[in-house]
């Protein structure tokens, strides 16, 4: 399953990323801060990154997710 974690670089979001990775889920980490996303990717190289404000997400950004 592929999951999008909005706010992945924050306190709660980073914990959700950790849990999702441990559960062997395909993780797309969303956040605004490129440096924090880079750090998260170094910690979890298997995740994908989506650098964008959550309010700026478009349908195209979410096309790979099932609703």
mmJSON file of the N, C-alpha and C atoms, coordinates in Angstrom:
{"data_MODEL":{"atom_site":{
"group_PDB":["ATOM","ATOM","ATOM","ATOM","ATOM","ATOM","ATOM","ATOM","ATOM","ATOM","ATOM","ATOM","ATOM","ATOM","ATOM","ATOM","ATOM","ATOM","ATOM","ATOM","ATOM","ATOM","ATOM","ATOM","ATOM","ATOM","ATOM","ATOM","ATOM","ATOM","ATOM","ATOM","ATOM","ATOM","ATOM","ATOM","ATOM","ATOM","ATOM","ATOM","ATOM","ATOM","ATOM","ATOM","ATOM","ATOM","ATOM","ATOM","ATOM","ATOM","ATOM","ATOM","ATOM","ATOM","ATOM","ATOM","ATOM","ATOM","ATOM","ATOM","ATOM","ATOM","ATOM","ATOM","ATOM","ATOM","ATOM","ATOM","ATOM","ATOM","ATOM","ATOM","ATOM","ATOM","ATOM","ATOM","ATOM","ATOM","ATOM","ATOM","ATOM","ATOM","ATOM","ATOM","ATOM","ATOM","ATOM","ATOM","ATOM","ATOM","ATOM","ATOM","ATOM","ATOM","ATOM","ATOM","ATOM","ATOM","ATOM","ATOM","ATOM","ATOM","ATOM","ATOM","ATOM","ATOM","ATOM","ATOM","ATOM","ATOM","ATOM","ATOM","ATOM","ATOM","ATOM","ATOM","ATOM","ATOM","ATOM","ATOM","ATOM","ATOM","ATOM","ATOM","ATOM","ATOM","ATOM","ATOM","ATOM","ATOM","ATOM","ATOM","ATOM","ATOM","ATOM","ATOM","ATOM","ATOM","ATOM","ATOM","ATOM","ATOM","ATOM","ATOM","ATOM","ATOM","ATOM","ATOM","ATOM","ATOM","ATOM","ATOM","ATOM","ATOM","ATOM","ATOM","ATOM","ATOM","ATOM","ATOM","ATOM","ATOM","ATOM","ATOM","ATOM","ATOM","ATOM","ATOM","ATOM","ATOM","ATOM","ATOM","ATOM","ATOM","ATOM","ATOM","ATOM","ATOM","ATOM","ATOM","ATOM","ATOM","ATOM","ATOM","ATOM","ATOM","ATOM","ATOM","ATOM","ATOM","ATOM","ATOM","ATOM","ATOM","ATOM","ATOM","ATOM","ATOM","ATOM","ATOM","ATOM"],
"id":[1,2,3,4,5,6,7,8,9,10,11,12,13,14,15,16,17,18,19,20,21,22,23,24,25,26,27,28,29,30,31,32,33,34,35,36,37,38,39,40,41,42,43,44,45,46,47,48,49,50,51,52,53,54,55,56,57,58,59,60,61,62,63,64,65,66,67,68,69,70,71,72,73,74,75,76,77,78,79,80,81,82,83,84,85,86,87,88,89,90,91,92,93,94,95,96,97,98,99,100,101,102,103,104,105,106,107,108,109,110,111,112,113,114,115,116,117,118,119,120,121,122,123,124,125,126,127,128,129,130,131,132,133,134,135,136,137,138,139,140,141,142,143,144,145,146,147,148,149,150,151,152,153,154,155,156,157,158,159,160,161,162,163,164,165,166,167,168,169,170,171,172,173,174,175,176,177,178,179,180,181,182,183,184,185,186,187,188,189,190,191,192,193,194,195,196,197,198,199,200,201],
"type_symbol":["N","C","C","N","C","C","N","C","C","N","C","C","N","C","C","N","C","C","N","C","C","N","C","C","N","C","C","N","C","C","N","C","C","N","C","C","N","C","C","N","C","C","N","C","C","N","C","C","N","C","C","N","C","C","N","C","C","N","C","C","N","C","C","N","C","C","N","C","C","N","C","C","N","C","C","N","C","C","N","C","C","N","C","C","N","C","C","N","C","C","N","C","C","N","C","C","N","C","C","N","C","C","N","C","C","N","C","C","N","C","C","N","C","C","N","C","C","N","C","C","N","C","C","N","C","C","N","C","C","N","C","C","N","C","C","N","C","C","N","C","C","N","C","C","N","C","C","N","C","C","N","C","C","N","C","C","N","C","C","N","C","C","N","C","C","N","C","C","N","C","C","N","C","C","N","C","C","N","C","C","N","C","C","N","C","C","N","C","C","N","C","C","N","C","C","N","C","C","N","C","C"],
"label_atom_id":["N","CA","C","N","CA","C","N","CA","C","N","CA","C","N","CA","C","N","CA","C","N","CA","C","N","CA","C","N","CA","C","N","CA","C","N","CA","C","N","CA","C","N","CA","C","N","CA","C","N","CA","C","N","CA","C","N","CA","C","N","CA","C","N","CA","C","N","CA","C","N","CA","C","N","CA","C","N","CA","C","N","CA","C","N","CA","C","N","CA","C","N","CA","C","N","CA","C","N","CA","C","N","CA","C","N","CA","C","N","CA","C","N","CA","C","N","CA","C","N","CA","C","N","CA","C","N","CA","C","N","CA","C","N","CA","C","N","CA","C","N","CA","C","N","CA","C","N","CA","C","N","CA","C","N","CA","C","N","CA","C","N","CA","C","N","CA","C","N","CA","C","N","CA","C","N","CA","C","N","CA","C","N","CA","C","N","CA","C","N","CA","C","N","CA","C","N","CA","C","N","CA","C","N","CA","C","N","CA","C","N","CA","C","N","CA","C","N","CA","C","N","CA","C","N","CA","C","N","CA","C","N","CA","C"],
"label_alt_id":[null,null,null,null,null,null,null,null,null,null,null,null,null,null,null,null,null,null,null,null,null,null,null,null,null,null,null,null,null,null,null,null,null,null,null,null,null,null,null,null,null,null,null,null,null,null,null,null,null,null,null,null,null,null,null,null,null,null,null,null,null,null,null,null,null,null,null,null,null,null,null,null,null,null,null,null,null,null,null,null,null,null,null,null,null,null,null,null,null,null,null,null,null,null,null,null,null,null,null,null,null,null,null,null,null,null,null,null,null,null,null,null,null,null,null,null,null,null,null,null,null,null,null,null,null,null,null,null,null,null,null,null,null,null,null,null,null,null,null,null,null,null,null,null,null,null,null,null,null,null,null,null,null,null,null,null,null,null,null,null,null,null,null,null,null,null,null,null,null,null,null,null,null,null,null,null,null,null,null,null,null,null,null,null,null,null,null,null,null,null,null,null,null,null,null,null,null,null,null,null,null],
"label_comp_id":["UNK","UNK","UNK","UNK","UNK","UNK","UNK","UNK","UNK","UNK","UNK","UNK","UNK","UNK","UNK","UNK","UNK","UNK","UNK","UNK","UNK","UNK","UNK","UNK","UNK","UNK","UNK","UNK","UNK","UNK","UNK","UNK","UNK","UNK","UNK","UNK","UNK","UNK","UNK","UNK","UNK","UNK","UNK","UNK","UNK","UNK","UNK","UNK","UNK","UNK","UNK","UNK","UNK","UNK","UNK","UNK","UNK","UNK","UNK","UNK","UNK","UNK","UNK","UNK","UNK","UNK","UNK","UNK","UNK","UNK","UNK","UNK","UNK","UNK","UNK","UNK","UNK","UNK","UNK","UNK","UNK","UNK","UNK","UNK","UNK","UNK","UNK","UNK","UNK","UNK","UNK","UNK","UNK","UNK","UNK","UNK","UNK","UNK","UNK","UNK","UNK","UNK","UNK","UNK","UNK","UNK","UNK","UNK","UNK","UNK","UNK","UNK","UNK","UNK","UNK","UNK","UNK","UNK","UNK","UNK","UNK","UNK","UNK","UNK","UNK","UNK","UNK","UNK","UNK","UNK","UNK","UNK","UNK","UNK","UNK","UNK","UNK","UNK","UNK","UNK","UNK","UNK","UNK","UNK","UNK","UNK","UNK","UNK","UNK","UNK","UNK","UNK","UNK","UNK","UNK","UNK","UNK","UNK","UNK","UNK","UNK","UNK","UNK","UNK","UNK","UNK","UNK","UNK","UNK","UNK","UNK","UNK","UNK","UNK","UNK","UNK","UNK","UNK","UNK","UNK","UNK","UNK","UNK","UNK","UNK","UNK","UNK","UNK","UNK","UNK","UNK","UNK","UNK","UNK","UNK","UNK","UNK","UNK","UNK","UNK","UNK"],
"label_asym_id":["A","A","A","A","A","A","A","A","A","A","A","A","A","A","A","A","A","A","A","A","A","A","A","A","A","A","A","A","A","A","A","A","A","A","A","A","A","A","A","A","A","A","A","A","A","A","A","A","A","A","A","A","A","A","A","A","A","A","A","A","A","A","A","A","A","A","A","A","A","A","A","A","A","A","A","A","A","A","A","A","A","A","A","A","A","A","A","A","A","A","A","A","A","A","A","A","A","A","A","A","A","A","A","A","A","A","A","A","A","A","A","A","A","A","A","A","A","A","A","A","A","A","A","A","A","A","A","A","A","A","A","A","A","A","A","A","A","A","A","A","A","A","A","A","A","A","A","A","A","A","A","A","A","A","A","A","A","A","A","A","A","A","A","A","A","A","A","A","A","A","A","A","A","A","A","A","A","A","A","A","A","A","A","A","A","A","A","A","A","A","A","A","A","A","A","A","A","A","A","A","A"],
"label_entity_id":["1","1","1","1","1","1","1","1","1","1","1","1","1","1","1","1","1","1","1","1","1","1","1","1","1","1","1","1","1","1","1","1","1","1","1","1","1","1","1","1","1","1","1","1","1","1","1","1","1","1","1","1","1","1","1","1","1","1","1","1","1","1","1","1","1","1","1","1","1","1","1","1","1","1","1","1","1","1","1","1","1","1","1","1","1","1","1","1","1","1","1","1","1","1","1","1","1","1","1","1","1","1","1","1","1","1","1","1","1","1","1","1","1","1","1","1","1","1","1","1","1","1","1","1","1","1","1","1","1","1","1","1","1","1","1","1","1","1","1","1","1","1","1","1","1","1","1","1","1","1","1","1","1","1","1","1","1","1","1","1","1","1","1","1","1","1","1","1","1","1","1","1","1","1","1","1","1","1","1","1","1","1","1","1","1","1","1","1","1","1","1","1","1","1","1","1","1","1","1","1","1"],
"label_seq_id":[1,1,1,2,2,2,3,3,3,4,4,4,5,5,5,6,6,6,7,7,7,8,8,8,9,9,9,10,10,10,11,11,11,12,12,12,13,13,13,14,14,14,15,15,15,16,16,16,17,17,17,18,18,18,19,19,19,20,20,20,21,21,21,22,22,22,23,23,23,24,24,24,25,25,25,26,26,26,27,27,27,28,28,28,29,29,29,30,30,30,31,31,31,32,32,32,33,33,33,34,34,34,35,35,35,36,36,36,37,37,37,38,38,38,39,39,39,40,40,40,41,41,41,42,42,42,43,43,43,44,44,44,45,45,45,46,46,46,47,47,47,48,48,48,49,49,49,50,50,50,51,51,51,52,52,52,53,53,53,54,54,54,55,55,55,56,56,56,57,57,57,58,58,58,59,59,59,60,60,60,61,61,61,62,62,62,63,63,63,64,64,64,65,65,65,66,66,66,67,67,67],
"pdbx_PDB_ins_code":[null,null,null,null,null,null,null,null,null,null,null,null,null,null,null,null,null,null,null,null,null,null,null,null,null,null,null,null,null,null,null,null,null,null,null,null,null,null,null,null,null,null,null,null,null,null,null,null,null,null,null,null,null,null,null,null,null,null,null,null,null,null,null,null,null,null,null,null,null,null,null,null,null,null,null,null,null,null,null,null,null,null,null,null,null,null,null,null,null,null,null,null,null,null,null,null,null,null,null,null,null,null,null,null,null,null,null,null,null,null,null,null,null,null,null,null,null,null,null,null,null,null,null,null,null,null,null,null,null,null,null,null,null,null,null,null,null,null,null,null,null,null,null,null,null,null,null,null,null,null,null,null,null,null,null,null,null,null,null,null,null,null,null,null,null,null,null,null,null,null,null,null,null,null,null,null,null,null,null,null,null,null,null,null,null,null,null,null,null,null,null,null,null,null,null,null,null,null,null,null,null],
"Cartn_x":[0.845,0.0,0.896,0.481,1.213,0.462,1.176,0.555,1.263,0.489,1.01,0.932,2.054,2.08,2.327,1.277,1.349,1.964,2.897,3.588,4.602,5.237,6.12,7.366,7.73,8.934,8.633,7.361,6.989,7.097,6.762,6.891,6.013,4.731,3.829,4.1,4.304,4.521,5.739,6.817,8.035,7.828,7.002,6.671,5.813,4.904,4.082,4.928,5.916,6.831,7.549,8.088,8.808,7.913,6.7,5.772,5.401,5.142,4.766,5.911,7.131,8.303,8.443,8.27,8.352,7.272,6.117,5.02,5.191,6.33,6.662,5.705,5.169,4.32,5.184,4.691,5.374,4.988,5.971,5.715,6.101,5.171,5.458,5.381,6.507,6.589,6.415,5.414,5.122,5.58,6.178,6.584,7.024,7.173,7.572,9.07,9.73,11.132,12.042,12.739,13.595,14.703,15.288,16.374,15.879,14.716,14.154,13.75,13.21,12.862,14.106,15.183,16.448,16.946,16.866,17.274,16.414,15.122,14.213,14.55,14.892,15.257,16.561,17.493,18.741,18.463,17.498,17.134,16.343,15.532,14.676,14.821,15.892,16.155,15.08,14.24,13.218,11.99,11.862,10.677,10.812,9.662,9.613,9.319,9.736,9.506,8.589,7.764,6.901,7.005,7.89,8.118,7.081,6.094,5.012,4.177,3.665,2.736,1.48,0.954,-0.214,-1.395,-1.516,-2.614,-2.428,-1.224,-0.944,-0.991,-1.314,-1.404,-2.523,-2.251,-3.214,-3.593,-4.635,-5.092,-3.969,-3.15,-2.033,-1.03,-0.834,0.085,-0.419,-1.724,-2.357,-2.825,-2.448,-2.97,-2.611,-1.527,-1.107,-1.744,-2.65,-3.286,-4.716,-5.169,-6.524,-7.418,-8.608,-9.552,-10.763],
"Cartn_y":[-1.167,0.0,1.238,2.233,3.488,4.527,5.199,6.205,7.541,8.596,9.96,10.482,10.937,11.512,13.002,13.768,15.228,15.742,16.676,17.187,16.197,15.459,14.356,14.794,16.067,16.514,17.042,17.121,17.592,16.493,16.843,15.899,14.665,14.869,13.726,13.044,13.835,13.275,12.384,12.781,11.967,10.63,10.636,9.379,8.495,9.107,8.342,7.736,8.503,7.969,6.744,6.861,5.746,4.51,4.687,3.569,2.964,3.8,3.298,2.523,2.995,2.286,0.932,0.914,-0.348,-1.328,-0.816,-1.654,-2.043,-1.652,-1.986,-1.347,-0.177,0.563,1.417,1.698,2.623,4.034,4.804,6.101,7.232,8.18,9.452,10.488,11.139,12.123,13.518,14.226,15.584,16.592,17.667,18.752,19.95,21.087,22.329,22.569,22.061,22.379,21.34,21.766,20.852,20.244,21.032,20.517,19.432,19.65,18.647,17.387,17.557,16.388,15.6,16.315,15.645,14.831,15.411,14.687,13.439,13.574,12.442,11.341,11.739,10.776,10.061,10.769,10.134,9.087,9.367,8.428,7.234,7.501,6.464,6.532,5.968,6.101,5.484,4.636,3.98,4.851,5.987,6.818,7.712,8.166,9.171,10.513,11.595,12.931,13.731,14.565,15.487,16.839,17.685,18.993,19.978,20.252,21.153,21.433,22.645,22.971,22.126,21.589,20.716,21.424,22.716,23.468,23.682,23.391,23.523,22.195,21.113,19.803,19.822,19.235,19.164,17.713,17.511,16.166,15.359,15.987,15.304,14.749,15.47,15.014,13.741,13.524,12.424,11.297,11.328,10.381,8.923,8.669,7.297,6.709,7.454,6.999,6.568,5.538,5.038,5.737,6.091,6.784,5.937],
"Cartn_z":[0.0,0.0,0.0,-0.737,-0.81,0.014,0.926,1.784,1.626,1.712,1.705,3.125,3.643,4.988,4.837,5.096,5.012,6.304,6.181,7.357,7.898,6.993,7.377,8.136,8.054,8.752,10.157,10.51,11.841,12.882,14.107,15.221,15.009,14.761,14.57,13.229,12.183,10.854,10.776,11.421,11.383,12.1,13.138,13.829,12.929,12.193,11.252,10.136,9.652,8.631,9.185,10.377,11.009,11.109,11.594,11.76,10.408,9.41,8.088,7.448,7.611,7.075,7.768,9.082,9.826,9.393,8.968,8.501,7.029,6.435,5.041,4.032,4.377,3.454,2.537,1.35,0.439,0.874,1.292,1.902,0.954,0.803,0.158,1.265,1.534,2.605,2.021,2.508,2.047,3.092,2.607,3.486,2.669,3.342,2.672,2.721,3.731,3.97,3.303,2.256,1.483,2.34,3.224,4.063,5.016,5.617,6.522,5.763,4.553,3.738,3.368,3.047,2.718,3.91,5.105,6.315,6.532,6.298,6.454,5.453,4.226,3.187,3.541,4.161,4.599,5.673,6.522,7.591,7.043,6.014,5.415,3.89,3.338,1.899,1.004,1.554,0.753,0.484,1.155,0.978,-0.257,-0.743,-1.803,-1.156,-1.821,-1.279,-2.192,-1.575,-2.298,-1.598,-2.124,-1.512,-2.033,-1.191,-1.572,-0.34,-0.244,0.82,0.633,1.693,1.615,0.948,1.141,0.543,-0.96,-1.456,-2.881,-3.631,-2.935,-3.59,-4.628,-5.76,-6.858,-7.111,-7.868,-8.199,-8.831,-9.651,-10.297,-9.276,-8.165,-7.119,-6.444,-6.522,-5.782,-6.692,-7.958,-8.949,-8.644,-7.921,-7.648,-6.391,-5.784,-4.547,-4.826,-4.129,-4.268,-3.258,-3.656,-2.77,-2.541],
"occupancy":[1.0,1.0,1.0,1.0,1.0,1.0,1.0,1.0,1.0,1.0,1.0,1.0,1.0,1.0,1.0,1.0,1.0,1.0,1.0,1.0,1.0,1.0,1.0,1.0,1.0,1.0,1.0,1.0,1.0,1.0,1.0,1.0,1.0,1.0,1.0,1.0,1.0,1.0,1.0,1.0,1.0,1.0,1.0,1.0,1.0,1.0,1.0,1.0,1.0,1.0,1.0,1.0,1.0,1.0,1.0,1.0,1.0,1.0,1.0,1.0,1.0,1.0,1.0,1.0,1.0,1.0,1.0,1.0,1.0,1.0,1.0,1.0,1.0,1.0,1.0,1.0,1.0,1.0,1.0,1.0,1.0,1.0,1.0,1.0,1.0,1.0,1.0,1.0,1.0,1.0,1.0,1.0,1.0,1.0,1.0,1.0,1.0,1.0,1.0,1.0,1.0,1.0,1.0,1.0,1.0,1.0,1.0,1.0,1.0,1.0,1.0,1.0,1.0,1.0,1.0,1.0,1.0,1.0,1.0,1.0,1.0,1.0,1.0,1.0,1.0,1.0,1.0,1.0,1.0,1.0,1.0,1.0,1.0,1.0,1.0,1.0,1.0,1.0,1.0,1.0,1.0,1.0,1.0,1.0,1.0,1.0,1.0,1.0,1.0,1.0,1.0,1.0,1.0,1.0,1.0,1.0,1.0,1.0,1.0,1.0,1.0,1.0,1.0,1.0,1.0,1.0,1.0,1.0,1.0,1.0,1.0,1.0,1.0,1.0,1.0,1.0,1.0,1.0,1.0,1.0,1.0,1.0,1.0,1.0,1.0,1.0,1.0,1.0,1.0,1.0,1.0,1.0,1.0,1.0,1.0,1.0,1.0,1.0,1.0,1.0,1.0],
"B_iso_or_equiv":[0.0,0.0,0.0,0.0,0.0,0.0,0.0,0.0,0.0,0.0,0.0,0.0,0.0,0.0,0.0,0.0,0.0,0.0,0.0,0.0,0.0,0.0,0.0,0.0,0.0,0.0,0.0,0.0,0.0,0.0,0.0,0.0,0.0,0.0,0.0,0.0,0.0,0.0,0.0,0.0,0.0,0.0,0.0,0.0,0.0,0.0,0.0,0.0,0.0,0.0,0.0,0.0,0.0,0.0,0.0,0.0,0.0,0.0,0.0,0.0,0.0,0.0,0.0,0.0,0.0,0.0,0.0,0.0,0.0,0.0,0.0,0.0,0.0,0.0,0.0,0.0,0.0,0.0,0.0,0.0,0.0,0.0,0.0,0.0,0.0,0.0,0.0,0.0,0.0,0.0,0.0,0.0,0.0,0.0,0.0,0.0,0.0,0.0,0.0,0.0,0.0,0.0,0.0,0.0,0.0,0.0,0.0,0.0,0.0,0.0,0.0,0.0,0.0,0.0,0.0,0.0,0.0,0.0,0.0,0.0,0.0,0.0,0.0,0.0,0.0,0.0,0.0,0.0,0.0,0.0,0.0,0.0,0.0,0.0,0.0,0.0,0.0,0.0,0.0,0.0,0.0,0.0,0.0,0.0,0.0,0.0,0.0,0.0,0.0,0.0,0.0,0.0,0.0,0.0,0.0,0.0,0.0,0.0,0.0,0.0,0.0,0.0,0.0,0.0,0.0,0.0,0.0,0.0,0.0,0.0,0.0,0.0,0.0,0.0,0.0,0.0,0.0,0.0,0.0,0.0,0.0,0.0,0.0,0.0,0.0,0.0,0.0,0.0,0.0,0.0,0.0,0.0,0.0,0.0,0.0,0.0,0.0,0.0,0.0,0.0,0.0],
"pdbx_formal_charge":[null,null,null,null,null,null,null,null,null,null,null,null,null,null,null,null,null,null,null,null,null,null,null,null,null,null,null,null,null,null,null,null,null,null,null,null,null,null,null,null,null,null,null,null,null,null,null,null,null,null,null,null,null,null,null,null,null,null,null,null,null,null,null,null,null,null,null,null,null,null,null,null,null,null,null,null,null,null,null,null,null,null,null,null,null,null,null,null,null,null,null,null,null,null,null,null,null,null,null,null,null,null,null,null,null,null,null,null,null,null,null,null,null,null,null,null,null,null,null,null,null,null,null,null,null,null,null,null,null,null,null,null,null,null,null,null,null,null,null,null,null,null,null,null,null,null,null,null,null,null,null,null,null,null,null,null,null,null,null,null,null,null,null,null,null,null,null,null,null,null,null,null,null,null,null,null,null,null,null,null,null,null,null,null,null,null,null,null,null,null,null,null,null,null,null,null,null,null,null,null,null],
"auth_seq_id":[1,1,1,2,2,2,3,3,3,4,4,4,5,5,5,6,6,6,7,7,7,8,8,8,9,9,9,10,10,10,11,11,11,12,12,12,13,13,13,14,14,14,15,15,15,16,16,16,17,17,17,18,18,18,19,19,19,20,20,20,21,21,21,22,22,22,23,23,23,24,24,24,25,25,25,26,26,26,27,27,27,28,28,28,29,29,29,30,30,30,31,31,31,32,32,32,33,33,33,34,34,34,35,35,35,36,36,36,37,37,37,38,38,38,39,39,39,40,40,40,41,41,41,42,42,42,43,43,43,44,44,44,45,45,45,46,46,46,47,47,47,48,48,48,49,49,49,50,50,50,51,51,51,52,52,52,53,53,53,54,54,54,55,55,55,56,56,56,57,57,57,58,58,58,59,59,59,60,60,60,61,61,61,62,62,62,63,63,63,64,64,64,65,65,65,66,66,66,67,67,67],
"auth_comp_id":["UNK","UNK","UNK","UNK","UNK","UNK","UNK","UNK","UNK","UNK","UNK","UNK","UNK","UNK","UNK","UNK","UNK","UNK","UNK","UNK","UNK","UNK","UNK","UNK","UNK","UNK","UNK","UNK","UNK","UNK","UNK","UNK","UNK","UNK","UNK","UNK","UNK","UNK","UNK","UNK","UNK","UNK","UNK","UNK","UNK","UNK","UNK","UNK","UNK","UNK","UNK","UNK","UNK","UNK","UNK","UNK","UNK","UNK","UNK","UNK","UNK","UNK","UNK","UNK","UNK","UNK","UNK","UNK","UNK","UNK","UNK","UNK","UNK","UNK","UNK","UNK","UNK","UNK","UNK","UNK","UNK","UNK","UNK","UNK","UNK","UNK","UNK","UNK","UNK","UNK","UNK","UNK","UNK","UNK","UNK","UNK","UNK","UNK","UNK","UNK","UNK","UNK","UNK","UNK","UNK","UNK","UNK","UNK","UNK","UNK","UNK","UNK","UNK","UNK","UNK","UNK","UNK","UNK","UNK","UNK","UNK","UNK","UNK","UNK","UNK","UNK","UNK","UNK","UNK","UNK","UNK","UNK","UNK","UNK","UNK","UNK","UNK","UNK","UNK","UNK","UNK","UNK","UNK","UNK","UNK","UNK","UNK","UNK","UNK","UNK","UNK","UNK","UNK","UNK","UNK","UNK","UNK","UNK","UNK","UNK","UNK","UNK","UNK","UNK","UNK","UNK","UNK","UNK","UNK","UNK","UNK","UNK","UNK","UNK","UNK","UNK","UNK","UNK","UNK","UNK","UNK","UNK","UNK","UNK","UNK","UNK","UNK","UNK","UNK","UNK","UNK","UNK","UNK","UNK","UNK","UNK","UNK","UNK","UNK","UNK","UNK"],
"auth_asym_id":["A","A","A","A","A","A","A","A","A","A","A","A","A","A","A","A","A","A","A","A","A","A","A","A","A","A","A","A","A","A","A","A","A","A","A","A","A","A","A","A","A","A","A","A","A","A","A","A","A","A","A","A","A","A","A","A","A","A","A","A","A","A","A","A","A","A","A","A","A","A","A","A","A","A","A","A","A","A","A","A","A","A","A","A","A","A","A","A","A","A","A","A","A","A","A","A","A","A","A","A","A","A","A","A","A","A","A","A","A","A","A","A","A","A","A","A","A","A","A","A","A","A","A","A","A","A","A","A","A","A","A","A","A","A","A","A","A","A","A","A","A","A","A","A","A","A","A","A","A","A","A","A","A","A","A","A","A","A","A","A","A","A","A","A","A","A","A","A","A","A","A","A","A","A","A","A","A","A","A","A","A","A","A","A","A","A","A","A","A","A","A","A","A","A","A","A","A","A","A","A","A"],
"auth_atom_id":["N","CA","C","N","CA","C","N","CA","C","N","CA","C","N","CA","C","N","CA","C","N","CA","C","N","CA","C","N","CA","C","N","CA","C","N","CA","C","N","CA","C","N","CA","C","N","CA","C","N","CA","C","N","CA","C","N","CA","C","N","CA","C","N","CA","C","N","CA","C","N","CA","C","N","CA","C","N","CA","C","N","CA","C","N","CA","C","N","CA","C","N","CA","C","N","CA","C","N","CA","C","N","CA","C","N","CA","C","N","CA","C","N","CA","C","N","CA","C","N","CA","C","N","CA","C","N","CA","C","N","CA","C","N","CA","C","N","CA","C","N","CA","C","N","CA","C","N","CA","C","N","CA","C","N","CA","C","N","CA","C","N","CA","C","N","CA","C","N","CA","C","N","CA","C","N","CA","C","N","CA","C","N","CA","C","N","CA","C","N","CA","C","N","CA","C","N","CA","C","N","CA","C","N","CA","C","N","CA","C","N","CA","C","N","CA","C","N","CA","C","N","CA","C","N","CA","C","N","CA","C","N","CA","C"],
"pdbx_PDB_model_num":[1,1,1,1,1,1,1,1,1,1,1,1,1,1,1,1,1,1,1,1,1,1,1,1,1,1,1,1,1,1,1,1,1,1,1,1,1,1,1,1,1,1,1,1,1,1,1,1,1,1,1,1,1,1,1,1,1,1,1,1,1,1,1,1,1,1,1,1,1,1,1,1,1,1,1,1,1,1,1,1,1,1,1,1,1,1,1,1,1,1,1,1,1,1,1,1,1,1,1,1,1,1,1,1,1,1,1,1,1,1,1,1,1,1,1,1,1,1,1,1,1,1,1,1,1,1,1,1,1,1,1,1,1,1,1,1,1,1,1,1,1,1,1,1,1,1,1,1,1,1,1,1,1,1,1,1,1,1,1,1,1,1,1,1,1,1,1,1,1,1,1,1,1,1,1,1,1,1,1,1,1,1,1,1,1,1,1,1,1,1,1,1,1,1,1,1,1,1,1,1,1]
}}}
